[in-house]
Amino acid sequence: MNELGMLRRRRDDGLGPNSDIGNKLRALYGAVQQEEIPTRLIDLLEQLDAVEKQAKTEKSE
């Protein structure tokens, strides 16, 4: 395909000259969504929630 044909193809997909970058980012994001959240991260988030709840309770008293 010649250069003009590639430009037309990219312009038609709505992403313009960033078409290839957009496609690669979309593929990477899809792969990341499929990964499991590490248990350690979930534990840390639960600890943060507990501390925030405790701080709200103490502040309202």
N, C-alpha and C positions, 0 to 999 in steps of 0.2 A: 504494500500500500504506500502511496506517495505521501509526502508531508502534508499536502493540502487535504487529502482524504482523512488523515489522522486528526487534523485540526477540526474538520467538520464533525467527525465522530465524537470528539471530546466536547464540542460545543453543544451537540444535540443531547448529551446526557445530563445537562443542567449543572455540571460541575466546572465547565470551562476547562482551562488548561490544568486544573488541579485534579482532573479525573483519575489519573493513576494513583495519586496520593490518597484521594478519597476512598478509592477501592481498597487500597492496602490498609488504610486505617480502619475501614469497616470490617475487613477480614480479621485484623488483629483484635479489635474490640469484641468481635464474635467469639474468638478463641478465649479471650480473657473471661468472658461471661460464663463459659463452660467450666472454668476452673473452680474447684471447691475452695471455700473459705477456710484458711488454716484454723485449727482448733485454738491455738494460742491467741489469735486475733479476736475470736469470738469471746474467749475468756476475758481479755482486756476490755472489750466493749461492755461486757456485763459488769465488770468492776467499776468502770466509769459511770454506768447507769446507777449503780448502787450509791456511789459517792455523790452524784448529782441529786438523787432523791433524798439522801440524808441531809445535804446542804439546804435543800428547799424546806424540809421539815424543821430544821433548826432555825431557819430564817423566819418562818411563819409563827414560831412559838414566842 
